[in-house]
Amino acid sequence: DLDMNELKRMVPANRFGKVEEVAYLASFLASEKAAYITGEVININGGIYA
């Protein structure tokens, strides 16, 4: 019985993420444009840091 509107207000971006947003990052990381990026943790979290 979670209130989705209440949960969204807890996210600084004020919305839930989209599947496409994760896919965009995965696509970038798999491309040559990200060839020099190593050993990073990239949070896709709308601004929620615990």
C-alpha distance matrix in Angstrom:
0.0 3.8 6.5 9.2 12.0 11.4 11.4 14.5 16.2 16.3 18.3 22.0 22.5 19.8 18.6 17.4 20.4 21.9 23.3 26.7 26.7 26.6 29.2 31.5 31.6 32.3 35.0 36.6 36.7 38.3 40.9 44.3 43.1 41.1 44.0 44.7 41.1 40.8 38.6 35.9 32.2 30.6 27.0 25.1 22.3 22.5 24.0 21.6 23.9 22.9
3.8 0.0 3.8 6.0 8.9 8.1 7.6 10.8 12.6 12.6 14.6 18.2 18.8 16.1 15.1 14.1 17.2 19.1 20.8 24.1 23.8 23.8 26.6 28.6 28.7 29.6 32.3 33.7 33.9 35.7 38.2 41.4 40.0 38.1 41.1 41.6 38.0 37.9 35.8 32.9 29.2 27.4 23.8 21.8 18.9 18.8 20.3 18.0 20.5 19.8
6.5 3.8 0.0 3.8 5.6 5.3 6.3 8.8 10.3 11.3 13.3 16.6 17.1 13.9 13.1 13.0 16.6 18.6 20.8 23.7 23.3 23.9 26.7 28.4 28.7 30.0 32.5 33.6 34.2 36.2 38.4 41.6 39.9 38.2 41.4 41.9 38.4 38.7 36.8 33.6 30.0 27.9 24.2 21.9 18.9 18.1 19.6 17.8 20.8 20.6
9.2 6.0 3.8 0.0 3.8 5.4 5.0 6.2 8.7 10.1 11.1 14.4 14.2 11.1 9.7 9.4 13.0 14.9 17.3 20.1 19.7 20.5 23.2 24.7 25.2 26.7 29.0 30.2 30.9 32.9 34.9 38.1 36.4 34.9 38.2 38.8 35.4 35.9 34.3 31.0 27.5 25.1 21.5 18.9 16.1 15.1 17.1 15.8 19.1 19.5
12.0 8.9 5.6 3.8 0.0 3.8 5.4 5.1 6.5 9.0 10.3 12.9 12.8 9.2 8.8 10.0 13.8 16.0 19.0 21.2 20.5 21.9 24.7 25.6 26.2 28.1 30.2 31.0 32.0 34.2 35.9 39.0 37.0 35.6 39.1 39.5 36.2 36.9 35.5 32.1 28.7 26.0 22.4 19.8 16.8 15.0 16.7 15.9 19.4 20.1
11.4 8.1 5.3 5.4 3.8 0.0 3.8 5.5 5.3 6.9 9.4 12.2 13.2 9.9 10.5 11.5 15.3 18.0 20.8 23.2 22.1 23.1 26.2 27.2 27.2 29.2 31.6 32.2 32.8 35.3 37.1 40.0 38.0 36.3 39.7 39.8 36.3 36.8 35.0 31.6 28.1 25.8 22.1 19.9 16.5 15.0 15.9 14.5 17.6 17.9
11.4 7.6 6.3 5.0 5.4 3.8 0.0 3.8 5.4 5.3 7.1 10.6 11.5 8.9 8.8 8.9 12.4 15.3 17.9 20.5 19.2 19.8 23.1 24.2 24.0 25.8 28.4 29.0 29.5 31.9 33.9 36.9 34.9 33.1 36.3 36.5 33.0 33.3 31.5 28.1 24.6 22.3 18.6 16.6 13.2 12.2 13.3 11.6 14.7 15.0
14.5 10.8 8.8 6.2 5.1 5.5 3.8 0.0 3.8 5.3 5.3 8.3 8.3 5.3 5.2 6.5 10.1 13.0 16.2 18.2 16.8 18.0 21.2 21.9 22.0 24.1 26.4 26.8 27.7 30.2 31.8 34.7 32.6 31.1 34.5 34.7 31.4 32.1 30.6 27.2 23.8 21.1 17.5 15.0 11.9 10.0 11.6 10.9 14.5 15.8
16.2 12.6 10.3 8.7 6.5 5.3 5.4 3.8 0.0 3.8 5.4 7.2 8.4 5.4 7.5 9.7 13.1 16.3 19.5 21.3 19.5 20.8 24.1 24.4 24.3 26.7 29.0 29.0 29.8 32.6 34.1 36.8 34.4 32.8 36.3 36.1 32.8 33.6 32.0 28.4 25.2 22.6 18.9 16.9 13.5 11.2 11.7 11.1 14.4 15.6
16.3 12.6 11.3 10.1 9.0 6.9 5.3 5.3 3.8 0.0 3.8 6.4 8.7 7.2 9.0 10.1 12.9 16.5 19.3 21.4 19.2 19.9 23.5 23.9 23.2 25.5 28.2 28.1 28.4 31.3 33.1 35.6 33.3 31.4 34.7 34.3 30.8 31.3 29.4 25.9 22.5 20.3 16.6 15.1 11.4 9.9 9.6 8.1 11.1 11.9
18.3 14.6 13.3 11.1 10.3 9.4 7.1 5.3 5.4 3.8 0.0 3.8 5.4 5.1 6.5 7.5 9.8 13.5 16.4 18.1 15.6 16.5 20.1 20.3 19.6 22.1 24.6 24.4 24.9 27.8 29.4 32.0 29.6 27.8 31.2 30.9 27.5 28.2 26.6 23.0 19.8 17.2 13.6 11.7 8.2 6.1 6.5 6.0 9.7 11.5
22.0 18.2 16.6 14.4 12.9 12.2 10.6 8.3 7.2 6.4 3.8 0.0 3.8 5.2 8.0 9.9 11.4 15.0 18.0 19.1 16.2 17.5 21.0 20.5 19.7 22.6 24.8 24.1 24.8 28.0 29.1 31.4 28.6 27.0 30.5 29.9 26.7 27.7 26.4 22.7 19.8 17.0 13.8 12.3 9.2 6.2 5.3 6.6 9.8 12.4
22.5 18.8 17.1 14.2 12.8 13.2 11.5 8.3 8.4 8.7 5.4 3.8 0.0 3.8 5.5 7.8 8.9 12.0 15.4 15.9 13.2 15.1 18.3 17.6 17.4 20.4 22.3 21.7 22.9 25.9 26.8 29.2 26.5 25.3 28.9 28.7 25.7 27.0 26.2 22.4 19.8 16.5 13.5 11.2 8.8 5.1 6.4 8.7 12.1 15.0
19.8 16.1 13.9 11.1 9.2 9.9 8.9 5.3 5.4 7.2 5.1 5.2 3.8 0.0 3.8 7.2 9.6 12.7 16.2 17.3 15.2 17.2 20.3 20.0 20.1 23.0 24.8 24.7 25.9 28.7 29.8 32.4 29.8 28.6 32.2 32.3 29.2 30.4 29.4 25.7 22.8 19.7 16.4 13.9 11.1 7.9 9.3 10.5 14.1 16.5
18.6 15.1 13.1 9.7 8.8 10.5 8.8 5.2 7.5 9.0 6.5 8.0 5.5 3.8 0.0 3.8 6.5 9.2 12.8 14.1 12.5 14.5 17.4 17.6 18.1 20.6 22.4 22.8 24.1 26.5 27.8 30.7 28.4 27.3 30.9 31.4 28.3 29.5 28.6 25.0 22.1 18.9 15.7 12.6 10.3 7.7 10.4 11.3 15.1 17.3
17.4 14.1 13.0 9.4 10.0 11.5 8.9 6.5 9.7 10.1 7.5 9.9 7.8 7.2 3.8 0.0 3.8 6.6 9.8 11.8 10.6 11.9 14.8 15.7 16.1 18.1 20.2 21.0 22.0 24.2 25.9 29.0 27.1 25.8 29.2 29.9 26.7 27.6 26.6 23.2 20.1 17.1 13.9 10.6 8.7 7.4 10.7 11.0 14.5 16.5
20.4 17.2 16.6 13.0 13.8 15.3 12.4 10.1 13.1 12.9 9.8 11.4 8.9 9.6 6.5 3.8 0.0 3.8 6.7 8.5 6.9 8.2 11.1 12.0 12.4 14.4 16.4 17.3 18.4 20.5 22.1 25.3 23.5 22.2 25.6 26.5 23.4 24.5 23.7 20.5 17.6 14.4 11.7 8.0 7.4 6.8 10.6 11.5 14.6 17.0
21.9 19.1 18.6 14.9 16.0 18.0 15.3 13.0 16.3 16.5 13.5 15.0 12.0 12.7 9.2 6.6 3.8 0.0 3.8 5.3 5.4 7.1 9.0 10.2 11.6 13.2 14.6 16.1 17.6 19.1 20.7 24.0 22.6 21.7 25.0 26.4 23.6 24.9 24.5 21.6 19.0 15.8 13.8 10.1 10.6 10.3 14.1 15.2 18.1 20.4
23.3 20.8 20.8 17.3 19.0 20.8 17.9 16.2 19.5 19.3 16.4 18.0 15.4 16.2 12.8 9.8 6.7 3.8 0.0 3.8 5.4 5.5 6.4 8.8 10.4 10.8 12.3 14.5 15.7 16.7 18.6 22.2 21.3 20.3 23.3 25.1 22.4 23.4 23.1 20.6 18.2 15.4 14.0 10.6 12.0 12.8 16.3 17.1 19.6 21.6
26.7 24.1 23.7 20.1 21.2 23.2 20.5 18.2 21.3 21.4 18.1 19.1 15.9 17.3 14.1 11.8 8.5 5.3 3.8 0.0 3.8 5.4 4.8 6.0 8.7 9.7 10.1 12.1 14.1 15.0 16.3 19.8 18.7 18.3 21.5 23.4 21.2 22.7 23.0 20.5 18.7 15.6 14.8 11.5 13.5 13.8 17.3 18.8 21.1 23.7
26.7 23.8 23.3 19.7 20.5 22.1 19.2 16.8 19.5 19.2 15.6 16.2 13.2 15.2 12.5 10.6 6.9 5.4 5.4 3.8 0.0 3.8 5.4 5.2 6.6 8.8 9.9 10.9 12.7 14.5 15.7 18.9 17.2 16.5 19.9 21.3 18.8 20.4 20.6 17.8 15.9 12.5 11.6 8.3 10.5 10.6 13.9 15.7 18.0 20.8
26.6 23.8 23.9 20.5 21.9 23.1 19.8 18.0 20.8 19.9 16.5 17.5 15.1 17.2 14.5 11.9 8.2 7.1 5.5 5.4 3.8 0.0 3.8 5.4 5.3 6.3 8.6 10.0 10.7 12.4 14.4 17.8 16.7 15.2 18.3 19.8 17.0 18.1 18.0 15.4 13.4 10.5 9.9 7.1 10.0 11.4 14.4 15.5 17.2 19.6
29.2 26.6 26.7 23.2 24.7 26.2 23.1 21.2 24.1 23.5 20.1 21.0 18.3 20.3 17.4 14.8 11.1 9.0 6.4 4.8 5.4 3.8 0.0 3.8 5.4 5.0 6.0 8.5 9.8 10.5 12.3 15.9 15.3 14.5 17.3 19.5 17.2 18.5 19.0 16.9 15.6 13.0 13.2 10.8 13.8 15.0 18.0 19.3 20.9 23.3
31.5 28.6 28.4 24.7 25.6 27.2 24.2 21.9 24.4 23.9 20.3 20.5 17.6 20.0 17.6 15.7 12.0 10.2 8.8 6.0 5.2 5.4 3.8 0.0 3.8 5.5 5.1 6.2 8.6 9.9 10.7 14.0 12.7 12.3 15.6 17.6 15.7 17.7 18.7 16.4 15.6 12.6 13.2 10.9 14.1 14.7 17.5 19.5 21.1 23.9
31.6 28.7 28.7 25.2 26.2 27.2 24.0 22.0 24.3 23.2 19.6 19.7 17.4 20.1 18.1 16.1 12.4 11.6 10.4 8.7 6.6 5.3 5.4 3.8 0.0 3.8 5.4 5.1 6.1 8.6 9.9 12.9 11.5 10.1 13.4 14.9 12.4 14.2 15.0 12.6 11.9 9.0 10.3 8.8 12.5 13.7 15.9 17.7 18.7 21.5
32.3 29.6 30.0 26.7 28.1 29.2 25.8 24.1 26.7 25.5 22.1 22.6 20.4 23.0 20.6 18.1 14.4 13.2 10.8 9.7 8.8 6.3 5.0 5.5 3.8 0.0 3.8 5.5 5.2 6.2 8.7 12.1 11.8 10.2 12.7 14.9 12.6 13.7 14.5 12.9 12.3 10.4 12.0 11.0 14.6 16.5 18.7 20.0 20.7 23.0
35.0 32.3 32.5 29.0 30.2 31.6 28.4 26.4 29.0 28.2 24.6 24.8 22.3 24.8 22.4 20.2 16.4 14.6 12.3 10.1 9.9 8.6 6.0 5.1 5.4 3.8 0.0 3.8 5.5 5.2 6.3 10.0 10.0 9.6 12.1 14.8 13.4 15.2 16.8 15.5 15.5 13.5 15.2 13.9 17.5 18.9 21.2 22.9 23.9 26.4
36.6 33.7 33.6 30.2 31.0 32.2 29.0 26.8 29.0 28.1 24.4 24.1 21.7 24.7 22.8 21.0 17.3 16.1 14.5 12.1 10.9 10.0 8.5 6.2 5.1 5.5 3.8 0.0 3.8 5.4 5.1 8.0 6.8 6.4 9.6 11.9 10.6 13.1 15.0 13.6 14.2 12.1 14.4 13.6 17.3 18.4 20.2 22.3 23.0 25.8
36.7 33.9 34.2 30.9 32.0 32.8 29.5 27.7 29.8 28.4 24.9 24.8 22.9 25.9 24.1 22.0 18.4 17.6 15.7 14.1 12.7 10.7 9.8 8.6 6.1 5.2 5.5 3.8 0.0 3.8 5.5 7.9 7.5 5.2 7.7 9.8 8.0 9.7 11.6 10.6 11.6 10.4 13.2 13.4 17.1 18.9 20.4 22.0 22.1 24.6
38.3 35.7 36.2 32.9 34.2 35.3 31.9 30.2 32.6 31.3 27.8 28.0 25.9 28.7 26.5 24.2 20.5 19.1 16.7 15.0 14.5 12.4 10.5 9.9 8.6 6.2 5.2 5.4 3.8 0.0 3.8 6.9 8.3 7.0 8.1 11.2 10.3 11.7 13.7 13.5 14.6 13.8 16.5 16.4 20.1 22.0 23.7 25.2 25.4 27.7
40.9 38.2 38.4 34.9 35.9 37.1 33.9 31.8 34.1 33.1 29.4 29.1 26.8 29.8 27.8 25.9 22.1 20.7 18.6 16.3 15.7 14.4 12.3 10.7 9.9 8.7 6.3 5.1 5.5 3.8 0.0 3.8 5.3 5.8 7.0 10.4 10.6 12.9 15.7 15.4 16.9 15.7 18.5 18.3 22.0 23.4 25.1 27.0 27.3 29.9
44.3 41.4 41.6 38.1 39.0 40.0 36.9 34.7 36.8 35.6 32.0 31.4 29.2 32.4 30.7 29.0 25.3 24.0 22.2 19.8 18.9 17.8 15.9 14.0 12.9 12.1 10.0 8.0 7.9 6.9 3.8 0.0 3.8 5.3 5.0 8.4 10.0 12.6 15.9 16.1 18.3 17.5 20.7 20.9 24.6 25.9 27.2 29.2 29.2 31.9
43.1 40.0 39.9 36.4 37.0 38.0 34.9 32.6 34.4 33.3 29.6 28.6 26.5 29.8 28.4 27.1 23.5 22.6 21.3 18.7 17.2 16.7 15.3 12.7 11.5 11.8 10.0 6.8 7.5 8.3 5.3 3.8 0.0 3.8 5.7 7.9 8.9 12.3 15.6 15.0 17.1 15.8 18.9 19.0 22.6 23.5 24.6 27.0 27.1 30.0
41.1 38.1 38.2 34.9 35.6 36.3 33.1 31.1 32.8 31.4 27.8 27.0 25.3 28.6 27.3 25.8 22.2 21.7 20.3 18.3 16.5 15.2 14.5 12.3 10.1 10.2 9.6 6.4 5.2 7.0 5.8 5.3 3.8 0.0 3.8 5.5 5.4 8.7 11.8 11.3 13.6 12.7 16.1 16.7 20.4 21.7 22.6 24.6 24.4 27.0
44.0 41.1 41.4 38.2 39.1 39.7 36.3 34.5 36.3 34.7 31.2 30.5 28.9 32.2 30.9 29.2 25.6 25.0 23.3 21.5 19.9 18.3 17.3 15.6 13.4 12.7 12.1 9.6 7.7 8.1 7.0 5.0 5.7 3.8 0.0 3.8 5.7 8.0 11.6 12.4 15.2 15.2 18.8 19.8 23.5 25.1 25.8 27.6 27.0 29.4
44.7 41.6 41.9 38.8 39.5 39.8 36.5 34.7 36.1 34.3 30.9 29.9 28.7 32.3 31.4 29.9 26.5 26.4 25.1 23.4 21.3 19.8 19.5 17.6 14.9 14.9 14.8 11.9 9.8 11.2 10.4 8.4 7.9 5.5 3.8 0.0 3.8 6.3 10.1 10.9 14.2 14.7 18.4 20.0 23.4 25.0 25.1 26.9 25.9 28.3
41.1 38.0 38.4 35.4 36.2 36.3 33.0 31.4 32.8 30.8 27.5 26.7 25.7 29.2 28.3 26.7 23.4 23.6 22.4 21.2 18.8 17.0 17.2 15.7 12.4 12.6 13.4 10.6 8.0 10.3 10.6 10.0 8.9 5.4 5.7 3.8 0.0 3.8 7.1 7.2 10.4 10.9 14.7 16.5 19.9 21.7 21.7 23.3 22.2 24.6
40.8 37.9 38.7 35.9 36.9 36.8 33.3 32.1 33.6 31.3 28.2 27.7 27.0 30.4 29.5 27.6 24.5 24.9 23.4 22.7 20.4 18.1 18.5 17.7 14.2 13.7 15.2 13.1 9.7 11.7 12.9 12.6 12.3 8.7 8.0 6.3 3.8 0.0 3.8 5.7 9.3 11.0 14.8 17.2 20.3 22.7 22.5 23.5 22.0 23.8
38.6 35.8 36.8 34.3 35.5 35.0 31.5 30.6 32.0 29.4 26.6 26.4 26.2 29.4 28.6 26.6 23.7 24.5 23.1 23.0 20.6 18.0 19.0 18.7 15.0 14.5 16.8 15.0 11.6 13.7 15.7 15.9 15.6 11.8 11.6 10.1 7.1 3.8 0.0 3.8 6.9 9.7 13.2 16.1 18.8 21.5 21.1 21.6 19.7 21.1
35.9 32.9 33.6 31.0 32.1 31.6 28.1 27.2 28.4 25.9 23.0 22.7 22.4 25.7 25.0 23.2 20.5 21.6 20.6 20.5 17.8 15.4 16.9 16.4 12.6 12.9 15.5 13.6 10.6 13.5 15.4 16.1 15.0 11.3 12.4 10.9 7.2 5.7 3.8 0.0 3.8 6.2 9.6 12.6 15.3 17.9 17.4 18.0 16.3 18.1
32.2 29.2 30.0 27.5 28.7 28.1 24.6 23.8 25.2 22.5 19.8 19.8 19.8 22.8 22.1 20.1 17.6 19.0 18.2 18.7 15.9 13.4 15.6 15.6 11.9 12.3 15.5 14.2 11.6 14.6 16.9 18.3 17.1 13.6 15.2 14.2 10.4 9.3 6.9 3.8 0.0 3.8 6.4 9.7 12.0 15.0 14.6 14.8 13.2 14.8
30.6 27.4 27.9 25.1 26.0 25.8 22.3 21.1 22.6 20.3 17.2 17.0 16.5 19.7 18.9 17.1 14.4 15.8 15.4 15.6 12.5 10.5 13.0 12.6 9.0 10.4 13.5 12.1 10.4 13.8 15.7 17.5 15.8 12.7 15.2 14.7 10.9 11.0 9.7 6.2 3.8 0.0 3.8 6.5 9.3 11.8 11.9 12.8 12.0 14.4
27.0 23.8 24.2 21.5 22.4 22.1 18.6 17.5 18.9 16.6 13.6 13.8 13.5 16.4 15.7 13.9 11.7 13.8 14.0 14.8 11.6 9.9 13.2 13.2 10.3 12.0 15.2 14.4 13.2 16.5 18.5 20.7 18.9 16.1 18.8 18.4 14.7 14.8 13.2 9.6 6.4 3.8 0.0 3.8 5.7 8.6 8.7 9.2 8.9 11.4
25.1 21.8 21.9 18.9 19.8 19.9 16.6 15.0 16.9 15.1 11.7 12.3 11.2 13.9 12.6 10.6 8.0 10.1 10.6 11.5 8.3 7.1 10.8 10.9 8.8 11.0 13.9 13.6 13.4 16.4 18.3 20.9 19.0 16.7 19.8 20.0 16.5 17.2 16.1 12.6 9.7 6.5 3.8 0.0 3.8 6.3 8.0 9.0 10.2 13.0
22.3 18.9 18.9 16.1 16.8 16.5 13.2 11.9 13.5 11.4 8.2 9.2 8.8 11.1 10.3 8.7 7.4 10.6 12.0 13.5 10.5 10.0 13.8 14.1 12.5 14.6 17.5 17.3 17.1 20.1 22.0 24.6 22.6 20.4 23.5 23.4 19.9 20.3 18.8 15.3 12.0 9.3 5.7 3.8 0.0 3.8 5.4 5.6 7.7 10.3
22.5 18.8 18.1 15.1 15.0 15.0 12.2 10.0 11.2 9.9 6.1 6.2 5.1 7.9 7.7 7.4 6.8 10.3 12.8 13.8 10.6 11.4 15.0 14.7 13.7 16.5 18.9 18.4 18.9 22.0 23.4 25.9 23.5 21.7 25.1 25.0 21.7 22.7 21.5 17.9 15.0 11.8 8.6 6.3 3.8 0.0 3.8 5.8 8.9 12.0
24.0 20.3 19.6 17.1 16.7 15.9 13.3 11.6 11.7 9.6 6.5 5.3 6.4 9.3 10.4 10.7 10.6 14.1 16.3 17.3 13.9 14.4 18.0 17.5 15.9 18.7 21.2 20.2 20.4 23.7 25.1 27.2 24.6 22.6 25.8 25.1 21.7 22.5 21.1 17.4 14.6 11.9 8.7 8.0 5.4 3.8 0.0 3.8 6.2 9.7
21.6 18.0 17.8 15.8 15.9 14.5 11.6 10.9 11.1 8.1 6.0 6.6 8.7 10.5 11.3 11.0 11.5 15.2 17.1 18.8 15.7 15.5 19.3 19.5 17.7 20.0 22.9 22.3 22.0 25.2 27.0 29.2 27.0 24.6 27.6 26.9 23.3 23.5 21.6 18.0 14.8 12.8 9.2 9.0 5.6 5.8 3.8 0.0 3.8 6.5
23.9 20.5 20.8 19.1 19.4 17.6 14.7 14.5 14.4 11.1 9.7 9.8 12.1 14.1 15.1 14.5 14.6 18.1 19.6 21.1 18.0 17.2 20.9 21.1 18.7 20.7 23.9 23.0 22.1 25.4 27.3 29.2 27.1 24.4 27.0 25.9 22.2 22.0 19.7 16.3 13.2 12.0 8.9 10.2 7.7 8.9 6.2 3.8 0.0 3.8
22.9 19.8 20.6 19.5 20.1 17.9 15.0 15.8 15.6 11.9 11.5 12.4 15.0 16.5 17.3 16.5 17.0 20.4 21.6 23.7 20.8 19.6 23.3 23.9 21.5 23.0 26.4 25.8 24.6 27.7 29.9 31.9 30.0 27.0 29.4 28.3 24.6 23.8 21.1 18.1 14.8 14.4 11.4 13.0 10.3 12.0 9.7 6.5 3.8 0.0
